[in-house]
Amino acid sequence: MAEGTIKRLTDKGFGFIDVGSSKDLFFHSSSVEGGNFDDLREGQQVTFNEARGEKGPCAENVQVLDN
């Protein structure tokens, strides 16, 4: 699994993960595992699997990294 930082969350049920490259990775609230989208906060470290969505690369199986 890859790691990144939640960069931005929207009130429409999706967000973006900073993966250290010029492009952030999109994720949908349905891709959050082991928790609730509403409990996520910008700046949290997460793990995820990179996948290919309808509009390009995206993150699936997004989980908050335990510190």
PDB file of N, CA, C, O and CB in Angstrom:
ATOM      1  N   MET A   1       0.842  -1.194   0.000  1.00  0.00           N
ATOM      2  CA  MET A   1       0.000   0.000   0.000  1.00  0.00           C
ATOM      3  C   MET A   1       0.879   1.246   0.000  1.00  0.00           C
ATOM      4  O   MET A   1       1.957   1.269   0.594  1.00  0.00           O
ATOM      5  CB  MET A   1      -0.953   0.004   1.222  1.00  0.00           C
ATOM      6  N   ALA A   2       0.397   2.264  -0.670  1.00  0.00           N
ATOM      7  CA  ALA A   2       1.109   3.538  -0.733  1.00  0.00           C
ATOM      8  C   ALA A   2       0.670   4.421   0.440  1.00  0.00           C
ATOM      9  O   ALA A   2      -0.351   4.163   1.077  1.00  0.00           O
ATOM     10  CB  ALA A   2       0.848   4.255  -2.095  1.00  0.00           C
ATOM     11  N   GLU A   3       1.451   5.457   0.710  1.00  0.00           N
ATOM     12  CA  GLU A   3       1.120   6.402   1.778  1.00  0.00           C
ATOM     13  C   GLU A   3       1.068   7.816   1.219  1.00  0.00           C
ATOM     14  O   GLU A   3       1.753   8.147   0.251  1.00  0.00           O
ATOM     15  CB  GLU A   3       2.148   6.314   2.932  1.00  0.00           C
ATOM     16  N   GLY A   4       0.245   8.638   1.848  1.00  0.00           N
ATOM     17  CA  GLY A   4       0.133  10.039   1.460  1.00  0.00           C
ATOM     18  C   GLY A   4      -0.530  10.833   2.562  1.00  0.00           C
ATOM     19  O   GLY A   4      -0.804  10.313   3.643  1.00  0.00           O
ATOM     20  N   THR A   5      -0.785  12.103   2.279  1.00  0.00           N
ATOM     21  CA  THR A   5      -1.399  13.020   3.246  1.00  0.00           C
ATOM     22  C   THR A   5      -2.654  13.612   2.635  1.00  0.00           C
ATOM     23  O   THR A   5      -2.646  14.053   1.486  1.00  0.00           O
ATOM     24  CB  THR A   5      -0.409  14.146   3.666  1.00  0.00           C
ATOM     25  N   ILE A   6      -3.729  13.622   3.401  1.00  0.00           N
ATOM     26  CA  ILE A   6      -4.962  14.240   2.908  1.00  0.00           C
ATOM     27  C   ILE A   6      -4.703  15.729   2.723  1.00  0.00           C
ATOM     28  O   ILE A   6      -4.367  16.439   3.671  1.00  0.00           O
ATOM     29  CB  ILE A   6      -6.164  13.993   3.890  1.00  0.00           C
ATOM     30  N   LYS A   7      -4.863  16.181   1.503  1.00  0.00           N
ATOM     31  CA  LYS A   7      -4.601  17.583   1.177  1.00  0.00           C
ATOM     32  C   LYS A   7      -5.874  18.428   1.238  1.00  0.00           C
ATOM     33  O   LYS A   7      -5.866  19.555   1.734  1.00  0.00           O
ATOM     34  CB  LYS A   7      -3.974  17.691  -0.212  1.00  0.00           C
ATOM     35  N   ARG A   8      -6.973  17.856   0.722  1.00  0.00           N
ATOM     36  CA  ARG A   8      -8.208  18.620   0.683  1.00  0.00           C
ATOM     37  C   ARG A   8      -9.397  17.685   0.759  1.00  0.00           C
ATOM     38  O   ARG A   8      -9.402  16.618   0.145  1.00  0.00           O
ATOM     39  CB  ARG A   8      -8.280  19.479  -0.581  1.00  0.00           C
ATOM     40  N   LEU A   9     -10.415  18.097   1.523  1.00  0.00           N
ATOM     41  CA  LEU A   9     -11.681  17.374   1.622  1.00  0.00           C
ATOM     42  C   LEU A   9     -12.796  18.311   1.196  1.00  0.00           C
ATOM     43  O   LEU A   9     -12.731  19.513   1.453  1.00  0.00           O
ATOM     44  CB  LEU A   9     -11.922  16.836   3.070  1.00  0.00           C
ATOM     45  N   THR A  10     -13.815  17.775   0.548  1.00  0.00           N
ATOM     46  CA  THR A  10     -14.951  18.597   0.132  1.00  0.00           C
ATOM     47  C   THR A  10     -16.204  18.163   0.872  1.00  0.00           C
ATOM     48  O   THR A  10     -16.245  17.086   1.467  1.00  0.00           O
ATOM     49  CB  THR A  10     -15.168  18.504  -1.392  1.00  0.00           C
ATOM     50  N   ASP A  11     -17.220  19.008   0.830  1.00  0.00           N
ATOM     51  CA  ASP A  11     -18.494  18.641   1.448  1.00  0.00           C
ATOM     52  C   ASP A  11     -19.356  17.834   0.477  1.00  0.00           C
ATOM     53  O   ASP A  11     -20.511  17.528   0.775  1.00  0.00           O
ATOM     54  CB  ASP A  11     -19.249  19.899   1.909  1.00  0.00           C
ATOM     55  N   LYS A  12     -18.797  17.492  -0.677  1.00  0.00           N
ATOM     56  CA  LYS A  12     -19.516  16.698  -1.677  1.00  0.00           C
ATOM     57  C   LYS A  12     -19.134  15.223  -1.633  1.00  0.00           C
ATOM     58  O   LYS A  12     -19.568  14.447  -2.484  1.00  0.00           O
ATOM     59  CB  LYS A  12     -19.251  17.249  -3.063  1.00  0.00           C
ATOM     60  N   GLY A  13     -18.311  14.823  -0.632  1.00  0.00           N
ATOM     61  CA  GLY A  13     -18.010  13.417  -0.458  1.00  0.00           C
ATOM     62  C   GLY A  13     -16.786  12.907  -1.185  1.00  0.00           C
ATOM     63  O   GLY A  13     -16.689  11.719  -1.491  1.00  0.00           O
ATOM     64  N   PHE A  14     -15.855  13.796  -1.463  1.00  0.00           N
ATOM     65  CA  PHE A  14     -14.597  13.328  -2.035  1.00  0.00           C
ATOM     66  C   PHE A  14     -13.461  14.201  -1.548  1.00  0.00           C
ATOM     67  O   PHE A  14     -13.680  15.259  -0.957  1.00  0.00           O
ATOM     68  CB  PHE A  14     -14.655  13.327  -3.573  1.00  0.00           C
ATOM     69  N   GLY A  15     -12.233  13.742  -1.807  1.00  0.00           N
ATOM     70  CA  GLY A  15     -11.061  14.482  -1.368  1.00  0.00           C
ATOM     71  C   GLY A  15      -9.874  14.171  -2.250  1.00  0.00           C
ATOM     72  O   GLY A  15      -9.977  13.445  -3.238  1.00  0.00           O
ATOM     73  N   PHE A  16      -8.728  14.747  -1.864  1.00  0.00           N
ATOM     74  CA  PHE A  16      -7.495  14.587  -2.616  1.00  0.00           C
ATOM     75  C   PHE A  16      -6.353  14.267  -1.666  1.00  0.00           C
ATOM     76  O   PHE A  16      -6.259  14.824  -0.573  1.00  0.00           O
ATOM     77  CB  PHE A  16      -7.183  15.853  -3.433  1.00  0.00           C
ATOM     78  N   ILE A  17      -5.492  13.364  -2.100  1.00  0.00           N
ATOM     79  CA  ILE A  17      -4.345  12.937  -1.310  1.00  0.00           C
ATOM     80  C   ILE A  17      -3.072  13.438  -1.974  1.00  0.00           C
ATOM     81  O   ILE A  17      -2.868  13.237  -3.171  1.00  0.00           O
ATOM     82  CB  ILE A  17      -4.317  11.394  -1.154  1.00  0.00           C
ATOM     83  N   ASP A  18      -2.214  14.090  -1.192  1.00  0.00           N
ATOM     84  CA  ASP A  18      -0.897  14.521  -1.661  1.00  0.00           C
ATOM     85  C   ASP A  18       0.024  13.315  -1.594  1.00  0.00           C
ATOM     86  O   ASP A  18       0.268  12.763  -0.521  1.00  0.00           O
ATOM     87  CB  ASP A  18      -0.334  15.721  -0.806  1.00  0.00           C
ATOM     88  N   VAL A  19       0.531  12.913  -2.754  1.00  0.00           N
ATOM     89  CA  VAL A  19       1.392  11.730  -2.824  1.00  0.00           C
ATOM     90  C   VAL A  19       2.841  12.111  -3.136  1.00  0.00           C
ATOM     91  O   VAL A  19       3.667  11.245  -3.421  1.00  0.00           O
ATOM     92  CB  VAL A  19       0.867  10.755  -3.884  1.00  0.00           C
ATOM     93  N   GLY A  20       3.144  13.413  -3.081  1.00  0.00           N
ATOM     94  CA  GLY A  20       4.510  13.859  -3.290  1.00  0.00           C
ATOM     95  C   GLY A  20       4.863  14.150  -4.733  1.00  0.00           C
ATOM     96  O   GLY A  20       6.019  14.440  -5.037  1.00  0.00           O
ATOM     97  N   SER A  21       3.893  14.078  -5.627  1.00  0.00           N
ATOM     98  CA  SER A  21       4.149  14.429  -7.025  1.00  0.00           C
ATOM     99  C   SER A  21       3.329  15.666  -7.366  1.00  0.00           C
ATOM    100  O   SER A  21       2.640  16.217  -6.508  1.00  0.00           O
ATOM    101  CB  SER A  21       3.800  13.242  -7.987  1.00  0.00           C
ATOM    102  N   SER A  22       3.406  16.095  -8.606  1.00  0.00           N
ATOM    103  CA  SER A  22       2.705  17.318  -9.003  1.00  0.00           C
ATOM    104  C   SER A  22       1.191  17.127  -9.033  1.00  0.00           C
ATOM    105  O   SER A  22       0.448  18.103  -8.926  1.00  0.00           O
ATOM    106  CB  SER A  22       3.191  17.779 -10.371  1.00  0.00           C
ATOM    107  N   LYS A  23       0.729  15.912  -9.174  1.00  0.00           N
ATOM    108  CA  LYS A  23      -0.707  15.623  -9.216  1.00  0.00           C
ATOM    109  C   LYS A  23      -1.161  14.976  -7.915  1.00  0.00           C
ATOM    110  O   LYS A  23      -0.536  14.029  -7.437  1.00  0.00           O
ATOM    111  CB  LYS A  23      -1.042  14.709 -10.409  1.00  0.00           C
ATOM    112  N   ASP A  24      -2.241  15.482  -7.345  1.00  0.00           N
ATOM    113  CA  ASP A  24      -2.841  14.857  -6.171  1.00  0.00           C
ATOM    114  C   ASP A  24      -3.769  13.739  -6.631  1.00  0.00           C
ATOM    115  O   ASP A  24      -4.261  13.754  -7.760  1.00  0.00           O
ATOM    116  CB  ASP A  24      -3.613  15.903  -5.309  1.00  0.00           C
ATOM    117  N   LEU A  25      -4.002  12.777  -5.755  1.00  0.00           N
ATOM    118  CA  LEU A  25      -4.817  11.617  -6.094  1.00  0.00           C
ATOM    119  C   LEU A  25      -6.233  11.793  -5.542  1.00  0.00           C
ATOM    120  O   LEU A  25      -6.413  12.034  -4.348  1.00  0.00           O
ATOM    121  CB  LEU A  25      -4.175  10.321  -5.545  1.00  0.00           C
ATOM    122  N   PHE A  26      -7.217  11.673  -6.401  1.00  0.00           N
ATOM    123  CA  PHE A  26      -8.631  11.783  -6.046  1.00  0.00           C
ATOM    124  C   PHE A  26      -9.074  10.539  -5.272  1.00  0.00           C
ATOM    125  O   PHE A  26      -8.611   9.433  -5.552  1.00  0.00           O
ATOM    126  CB  PHE A  26      -9.501  11.972  -7.316  1.00  0.00           C
ATOM    127  N   PHE A  27      -9.971  10.723  -4.297  1.00  0.00           N
ATOM    128  CA  PHE A  27     -10.655   9.576  -3.686  1.00  0.00           C
ATOM    129  C   PHE A  27     -12.084   9.956  -3.333  1.00  0.00           C
ATOM    130  O   PHE A  27     -12.377  11.108  -3.013  1.00  0.00           O
ATOM    131  CB  PHE A  27      -9.900   9.089  -2.424  1.00  0.00           C
ATOM    132  N   HIS A  28     -12.969   8.967  -3.396  1.00  0.00           N
ATOM    133  CA  HIS A  28     -14.383   9.152  -3.081  1.00  0.00           C
ATOM    134  C   HIS A  28     -14.652   8.625  -1.677  1.00  0.00           C
ATOM    135  O   HIS A  28     -13.932   7.754  -1.189  1.00  0.00           O
ATOM    136  CB  HIS A  28     -15.288   8.435  -4.124  1.00  0.00           C
ATOM    137  N   SER A  29     -15.677   9.146  -1.034  1.00  0.00           N
ATOM    138  CA  SER A  29     -16.012   8.720   0.327  1.00  0.00           C
ATOM    139  C   SER A  29     -16.257   7.215   0.414  1.00  0.00           C
ATOM    140  O   SER A  29     -16.010   6.615   1.460  1.00  0.00           O
ATOM    141  CB  SER A  29     -17.243   9.469   0.821  1.00  0.00           C
ATOM    142  N   SER A  30     -16.733   6.597  -0.657  1.00  0.00           N
ATOM    143  CA  SER A  30     -16.982   5.151  -0.642  1.00  0.00           C
ATOM    144  C   SER A  30     -15.685   4.344  -0.622  1.00  0.00           C
ATOM    145  O   SER A  30     -15.718   3.131  -0.413  1.00  0.00           O
ATOM    146  CB  SER A  30     -17.814   4.751  -1.855  1.00  0.00           C
ATOM    147  N   SER A  31     -14.538   5.005  -0.837  1.00  0.00           N
ATOM    148  CA  SER A  31     -13.238   4.324  -0.834  1.00  0.00           C
ATOM    149  C   SER A  31     -12.585   4.300   0.543  1.00  0.00           C
ATOM    150  O   SER A  31     -11.508   3.727   0.705  1.00  0.00           O
ATOM    151  CB  SER A  31     -12.306   4.991  -1.817  1.00  0.00           C
ATOM    152  N   VAL A  32     -13.225   4.915   1.536  1.00  0.00           N
ATOM    153  CA  VAL A  32     -12.658   4.962   2.890  1.00  0.00           C
ATOM    154  C   VAL A  32     -12.962   3.657   3.609  1.00  0.00           C
ATOM    155  O   VAL A  32     -14.114   3.227   3.670  1.00  0.00           O
ATOM    156  CB  VAL A  32     -13.220   6.171   3.694  1.00  0.00           C
ATOM    157  N   GLU A  33     -11.919   3.027   4.156  1.00  0.00           N
ATOM    158  CA  GLU A  33     -12.051   1.748   4.862  1.00  0.00           C
ATOM    159  C   GLU A  33     -11.743   1.943   6.348  1.00  0.00           C
ATOM    160  O   GLU A  33     -10.884   2.750   6.704  1.00  0.00           O
ATOM    161  CB  GLU A  33     -11.103   0.675   4.245  1.00  0.00           C
ATOM    162  N   GLY A  34     -12.433   1.217   7.203  1.00  0.00           N
ATOM    163  CA  GLY A  34     -12.136   1.219   8.627  1.00  0.00           C
ATOM    164  C   GLY A  34     -12.438   2.530   9.322  1.00  0.00           C
ATOM    165  O   GLY A  34     -11.882   2.815  10.383  1.00  0.00           O
ATOM    166  N   GLY A  35     -13.293   3.311   8.750  1.00  0.00           N
ATOM    167  CA  GLY A  35     -13.648   4.594   9.341  1.00  0.00           C
ATOM    168  C   GLY A  35     -14.710   5.277   8.502  1.00  0.00           C
ATOM    169  O   GLY A  35     -15.276   4.684   7.584  1.00  0.00           O
ATOM    170  N   ASN A  36     -14.966   6.520   8.828  1.00  0.00           N
ATOM    171  CA  ASN A  36     -16.007   7.290   8.184  1.00  0.00           C
ATOM    172  C   ASN A  36     -15.389   8.489   7.473  1.00  0.00           C
ATOM    173  O   ASN A  36     -14.481   9.121   8.013  1.00  0.00           O
ATOM    174  CB  ASN A  36     -17.063   7.743   9.208  1.00  0.00           C
ATOM    175  N   PHE A  37     -15.861   8.811   6.277  1.00  0.00           N
ATOM    176  CA  PHE A  37     -15.347   9.972   5.548  1.00  0.00           C
ATOM    177  C   PHE A  37     -15.442  11.241   6.392  1.00  0.00           C
ATOM    178  O   PHE A  37     -14.543  12.081   6.361  1.00  0.00           O
ATOM    179  CB  PHE A  37     -16.113  10.157   4.234  1.00  0.00           C
ATOM    180  N   ASP A  38     -16.528  11.377   7.139  1.00  0.00           N
ATOM    181  CA  ASP A  38     -16.750  12.584   7.948  1.00  0.00           C
ATOM    182  C   ASP A  38     -15.745  12.729   9.085  1.00  0.00           C
ATOM    183  O   ASP A  38     -15.596  13.817   9.641  1.00  0.00           O
ATOM    184  CB  ASP A  38     -18.152  12.571   8.518  1.00  0.00           C
ATOM    185  N   ASP A  39     -15.053  11.645   9.438  1.00  0.00           N
ATOM    186  CA  ASP A  39     -14.058  11.696  10.509  1.00  0.00           C
ATOM    187  C   ASP A  39     -12.667  12.068   9.996  1.00  0.00           C
ATOM    188  O   ASP A  39     -11.764  12.314  10.795  1.00  0.00           O
ATOM    189  CB  ASP A  39     -13.997  10.359  11.220  1.00  0.00           C
ATOM    190  N   LEU A  40     -12.484  12.111   8.672  1.00  0.00           N
ATOM    191  CA  LEU A  40     -11.179  12.461   8.100  1.00  0.00           C
ATOM    192  C   LEU A  40     -10.896  13.945   8.275  1.00  0.00           C
ATOM    193  O   LEU A  40     -11.815  14.763   8.310  1.00  0.00           O
ATOM    194  CB  LEU A  40     -11.121  12.084   6.611  1.00  0.00           C
ATOM    195  N   ARG A  41      -9.630  14.279   8.382  1.00  0.00           N
ATOM    196  CA  ARG A  41      -9.193  15.673   8.523  1.00  0.00           C
ATOM    197  C   ARG A  41      -8.017  15.933   7.578  1.00  0.00           C
ATOM    198  O   ARG A  41      -7.187  15.052   7.352  1.00  0.00           O
ATOM    199  CB  ARG A  41      -8.791  15.988  10.003  1.00  0.00           C
ATOM    200  N   GLU A  42      -7.954  17.124   7.041  1.00  0.00           N
ATOM    201  CA  GLU A  42      -6.823  17.510   6.202  1.00  0.00           C
ATOM    202  C   GLU A  42      -5.547  17.426   7.019  1.00  0.00           C
ATOM    203  O   GLU A  42      -5.524  17.821   8.185  1.00  0.00           O
ATOM    204  CB  GLU A  42      -7.012  18.938   5.626  1.00  0.00           C
ATOM    205  N   GLY A  43      -4.483  16.911   6.412  1.00  0.00           N
ATOM    206  CA  GLY A  43      -3.211  16.749   7.091  1.00  0.00           C
ATOM    207  C   GLY A  43      -2.989  15.359   7.659  1.00  0.00           C
ATOM    208  O   GLY A  43      -1.871  15.032   8.056  1.00  0.00           O
ATOM    209  N   GLN A  44      -4.036  14.526   7.707  1.00  0.00           N
ATOM    210  CA  GLN A  44      -3.874  13.160   8.216  1.00  0.00           C
ATOM    211  C   GLN A  44      -3.085  12.317   7.229  1.00  0.00           C
ATOM    212  O   GLN A  44      -3.221  12.460   6.014  1.00  0.00           O
ATOM    213  CB  GLN A  44      -5.246  12.513   8.490  1.00  0.00           C
ATOM    214  N   GLN A  45      -2.250  11.427   7.780  1.00  0.00           N
ATOM    215  CA  GLN A  45      -1.515  10.462   6.964  1.00  0.00           C
ATOM    216  C   GLN A  45      -2.440   9.278   6.688  1.00  0.00           C
ATOM    217  O   GLN A  45      -3.132   8.799   7.587  1.00  0.00           O
ATOM    218  CB  GLN A  45      -0.189   9.996   7.678  1.00  0.00           C
ATOM    219  N   VAL A  46      -2.446   8.812   5.438  1.00  0.00           N
ATOM    220  CA  VAL A  46      -3.290   7.682   5.061  1.00  0.00           C
ATOM    221  C   VAL A  46      -2.503   6.691   4.213  1.00  0.00           C
ATOM    222  O   VAL A  46      -1.487   7.029   3.605  1.00  0.00           O
ATOM    223  CB  VAL A  46      -4.535   8.165   4.300  1.00  0.00           C
ATOM    224  N   THR A  47      -3.003   5.457   4.190  1.00  0.00           N
ATOM    225  CA  THR A  47      -2.508   4.458   3.246  1.00  0.00           C
ATOM    226  C   THR A  47      -3.629   4.214   2.246  1.00  0.00           C
ATOM    227  O   THR A  47      -4.798   4.458   2.543  1.00  0.00           O
ATOM    228  CB  THR A  47      -2.068   3.117   3.973  1.00  0.00           C
ATOM    229  N   PHE A  48      -3.268   3.733   1.064  1.00  0.00           N
ATOM    230  CA  PHE A  48      -4.265   3.516   0.017  1.00  0.00           C
ATOM    231  C   PHE A  48      -3.673   2.636  -1.076  1.00  0.00           C
ATOM    232  O   PHE A  48      -2.464   2.414  -1.137  1.00  0.00           O
ATOM    233  CB  PHE A  48      -4.751   4.865  -0.572  1.00  0.00           C
ATOM    234  N   ASN A  49      -4.553   2.145  -1.930  1.00  0.00           N
ATOM    235  CA  ASN A  49      -4.146   1.445  -3.140  1.00  0.00           C
ATOM    236  C   ASN A  49      -4.457   2.360  -4.316  1.00  0.00           C
ATOM    237  O   ASN A  49      -5.554   2.911  -4.405  1.00  0.00           O
ATOM    238  CB  ASN A  49      -4.871   0.056  -3.280  1.00  0.00           C
ATOM    239  N   GLU A  50      -3.506   2.519  -5.208  1.00  0.00           N
ATOM    240  CA  GLU A  50      -3.750   3.340  -6.393  1.00  0.00           C
ATOM    241  C   GLU A  50      -4.493   2.511  -7.424  1.00  0.00           C
ATOM    242  O   GLU A  50      -4.144   1.359  -7.681  1.00  0.00           O
ATOM    243  CB  GLU A  50      -2.421   3.887  -6.982  1.00  0.00           C
ATOM    244  N   ALA A  51      -5.521   3.109  -8.011  1.00  0.00           N
ATOM    245  CA  ALA A  51      -6.352   2.424  -8.997  1.00  0.00           C
ATOM    246  C   ALA A  51      -6.607   3.357 -10.174  1.00  0.00           C
ATOM    247  O   ALA A  51      -6.193   4.517 -10.161  1.00  0.00           O
ATOM    248  CB  ALA A  51      -7.693   1.953  -8.366  1.00  0.00           C
ATOM    249  N   ARG A  52      -7.279   2.849 -11.174  1.00  0.00           N
ATOM    250  CA  ARG A  52      -7.620   3.642 -12.352  1.00  0.00           C
ATOM    251  C   ARG A  52      -9.132   3.816 -12.358  1.00  0.00           C
ATOM    252  O   ARG A  52      -9.879   2.845 -12.477  1.00  0.00           O
ATOM    253  CB  ARG A  52      -7.114   2.961 -13.681  1.00  0.00           C
ATOM    254  N   GLY A  53      -9.576   5.069 -12.228  1.00  0.00           N
ATOM    255  CA  GLY A  53     -11.003   5.366 -12.257  1.00  0.00           C
ATOM    256  C   GLY A  53     -11.427   5.840 -13.638  1.00  0.00           C
ATOM    257  O   GLY A  53     -10.632   5.832 -14.577  1.00  0.00           O
ATOM    258  N   GLU A  54     -12.682   6.251 -13.755  1.00  0.00           N
ATOM    259  CA  GLU A  54     -13.216   6.725 -15.028  1.00  0.00           C
ATOM    260  C   GLU A  54     -12.462   7.940 -15.550  1.00  0.00           C
ATOM    261  O   GLU A  54     -12.315   8.112 -16.760  1.00  0.00           O
ATOM    262  CB  GLU A  54     -14.684   7.060 -14.883  1.00  0.00           C
ATOM    263  N   LYS A  55     -11.984   8.784 -14.637  1.00  0.00           N
ATOM    264  CA  LYS A  55     -11.328  10.028 -15.044  1.00  0.00           C
ATOM    265  C   LYS A  55      -9.830  10.021 -14.778  1.00  0.00           C
ATOM    266  O   LYS A  55      -9.199  11.078 -14.770  1.00  0.00           O
ATOM    267  CB  LYS A  55     -11.956  11.195 -14.333  1.00  0.00           C
ATOM    268  N   GLY A  56      -9.260   8.856 -14.562  1.00  0.00           N
ATOM    269  CA  GLY A  56      -7.817   8.774 -14.336  1.00  0.00           C
ATOM    270  C   GLY A  56      -7.477   8.112 -13.025  1.00  0.00           C
ATOM    271  O   GLY A  56      -8.318   7.443 -12.425  1.00  0.00           O
ATOM    272  N   PRO A  57      -6.239   8.293 -12.572  1.00  0.00           N
ATOM    273  CA  PRO A  57      -5.787   7.655 -11.325  1.00  0.00           C
ATOM    274  C   PRO A  57      -6.619   8.106 -10.126  1.00  0.00           C
ATOM    275  O   PRO A  57      -7.052   9.255 -10.049  1.00  0.00           O
ATOM    276  CB  PRO A  57      -4.307   7.969 -11.074  1.00  0.00           C
ATOM    277  N   CYS A  58      -6.834   7.177  -9.193  1.00  0.00           N
ATOM    278  CA  CYS A  58      -7.567   7.493  -7.974  1.00  0.00           C
ATOM    279  C   CYS A  58      -7.070   6.587  -6.861  1.00  0.00           C
ATOM    280  O   CYS A  58      -6.304   5.655  -7.103  1.00  0.00           O
ATOM    281  CB  CYS A  58      -9.101   7.335  -8.179  1.00  0.00           C
ATOM    282  N   ALA A  59      -7.509   6.863  -5.647  1.00  0.00           N
ATOM    283  CA  ALA A  59      -7.127   6.058  -4.486  1.00  0.00           C
ATOM    284  C   ALA A  59      -8.322   5.228  -4.038  1.00  0.00           C
ATOM    285  O   ALA A  59      -9.455   5.708  -4.006  1.00  0.00           O
ATOM    286  CB  ALA A  59      -6.614   6.959  -3.324  1.00  0.00           C
ATOM    287  N   GLU A  60      -8.049   3.976  -3.693  1.00  0.00           N
ATOM    288  CA  GLU A  60      -9.068   3.083  -3.129  1.00  0.00           C
ATOM    289  C   GLU A  60      -8.537   2.517  -1.815  1.00  0.00           C
ATOM    290  O   GLU A  60      -7.339   2.577  -1.540  1.00  0.00           O
ATOM    291  CB  GLU A  60      -9.436   1.927  -4.131  1.00  0.00           C
ATOM    292  N   ASN A  61      -9.438   1.969  -1.013  1.00  0.00           N
ATOM    293  CA  ASN A  61      -9.062   1.386   0.279  1.00  0.00           C
ATOM    294  C   ASN A  61      -8.279   2.385   1.134  1.00  0.00           C
ATOM    295  O   ASN A  61      -7.244   2.041   1.705  1.00  0.00           O
ATOM    296  CB  ASN A  61      -8.229   0.112   0.065  1.00  0.00           C
ATOM    297  N   VAL A  62      -8.768   3.603   1.219  1.00  0.00           N
ATOM    298  CA  VAL A  62      -8.101   4.666   1.988  1.00  0.00           C
ATOM    299  C   VAL A  62      -8.296   4.403   3.480  1.00  0.00           C
ATOM    300  O   VAL A  62      -9.425   4.257   3.947  1.00  0.00           O
ATOM    301  CB  VAL A  62      -8.659   6.079   1.599  1.00  0.00           C
ATOM    302  N   GLN A  63      -7.193   4.343   4.222  1.00  0.00           N
ATOM    303  CA  GLN A  63      -7.247   4.123   5.661  1.00  0.00           C
ATOM    304  C   GLN A  63      -6.316   5.094   6.357  1.00  0.00           C
ATOM    305  O   GLN A  63      -5.213   5.369   5.886  1.00  0.00           O
ATOM    306  CB  GLN A  63      -6.877   2.670   6.014  1.00  0.00           C
ATOM    307  N   VAL A  64      -6.786   5.620   7.506  1.00  0.00           N
ATOM    308  CA  VAL A  64      -5.947   6.522   8.309  1.00  0.00           C
ATOM    309  C   VAL A  64      -4.793   5.707   8.889  1.00  0.00           C
ATOM    310  O   VAL A  64      -4.986   4.605   9.402  1.00  0.00           O
ATOM    311  CB  VAL A  64      -6.780   7.219   9.455  1.00  0.00           C
ATOM    312  N   LEU A  65      -3.604   6.267   8.797  1.00  0.00           N
ATOM    313  CA  LEU A  65      -2.399   5.615   9.323  1.00  0.00           C
ATOM    314  C   LEU A  65      -2.347   5.828  10.821  1.00  0.00           C
ATOM    315  O   LEU A  65      -2.397   6.967  11.286  1.00  0.00           O
ATOM    316  CB  LEU A  65      -1.109   6.166   8.643  1.00  0.00           C
ATOM    317  N   ASP A  66      -2.247   4.748  11.589  1.00  0.00           N
ATOM    318  CA  ASP A  66      -2.143   4.849  13.041  1.00  0.00           C
ATOM    319  C   ASP A  66      -0.763   5.388  13.402  1.00  0.00           C
ATOM    320  O   ASP A  66       0.256   4.885  12.929  1.00  0.00           O
ATOM    321  CB  ASP A  66      -2.395   3.471  13.719  1.00  0.00           C
ATOM    322  N   ASN A  67      -0.747   6.402  14.233  1.00  0.00           N
ATOM    323  CA  ASN A  67       0.534   6.989  14.647  1.00  0.00           C
ATOM    324  C   ASN A  67       1.012   6.378  15.939  1.00  0.00           C
ATOM    325  O   ASN A  67       2.073   6.748  16.441  1.00  0.00           O
ATOM    326  CB  ASN A  67       0.414   8.501  14.802  1.00  0.00           C
TER     327      ASN A  67
END
